[in-house]
């Protein structure tokens, strides 16, 4: 069964600090991996996409990494801001049709002053 | 205005009542989806539609039905609501021309069944 596991479930950090969120998956065959940000009471919004051949991709203060061999991804947030408080969801798409999209349960990040 | 609009945003109803959640989009996408989000669980697919004449069940379709009235409109119905259907529901769209499958979500509809 395809699974996407995220850790930690929740995280509290001080404003200005860095943090790293983890995503492990078993989806195979693999097509791509996205990180979504979901603000409280809002729908998820895509932050970045990683394909098989990509190791690192940045989007402002967000940097995603992918190790397709170990089936692991991370999302690193640099110099956190209060607006980074949200849930971050890892979503893995397999090959072979839309049915192969699997969502992680998310990491809830709280940035405090 | 939001690209993907869901109505109502919040609804409280009683067991056995019929409920309809509506979704409309201005992104021009042909693919539309309904998801359910529960605490501690990942988003789960209820139904999806790749065009007006194409409706498909997702992983948790029991107790739900959908209607694709137009390319831009996709509604979700609960014929006889039950308490375990209390959840946050999201409509999403994607463009079939893209290979990466980015989903664009609405703001969500919070449903409480008493």
Contacts between the chains, C-beta under 8 A, distances in Angstrom:
chain1	res1	chain2	res2	distance
A	4	B	42	6.9
A	31	B	101	7.9
A	32	B	100	5.7
A	32	B	101	7.4
A	34	B	100	7.8
A	34	B	102	7.0
A	41	B	107	7.5
A	41	B	108	7.1
A	42	B	107	5.9
A	42	B	108	7.2
A	43	B	4	7.4
A	43	B	90	5.5
A	43	B	92	7.4
A	43	B	105	2.9
A	43	B	106	5.4
A	43	B	107	5.6
A	43	B	108	5.7
A	44	B	43	7.7
A	44	B	90	7.8
A	44	B	103	7.5
A	44	B	105	5.3
A	45	B	105	7.3
A	46	B	102	5.1
A	46	B	103	7.3
A	49	B	100	5.5
A	49	B	102	7.1
A	51	B	100	7.8
A	89	B	42	7.4
A	89	B	43	7.5
A	91	B	103	7.9
A	93	B	100	7.6
A	93	B	101	5.4
A	98	B	31	7.6
A	98	B	48	6.5
A	98	B	50	7.8
A	98	B	101	7.0
A	101	B	45	7.6
A	101	B	101	6.7
A	102	B	42	7.4
A	103	B	42	3.5
A	103	B	43	4.4
A	103	B	44	7.6
A	104	B	42	5.6
A	105	B	40	6.2
A	105	B	41	6.2
A	105	B	42	4.9
A	106	B	42	7.3
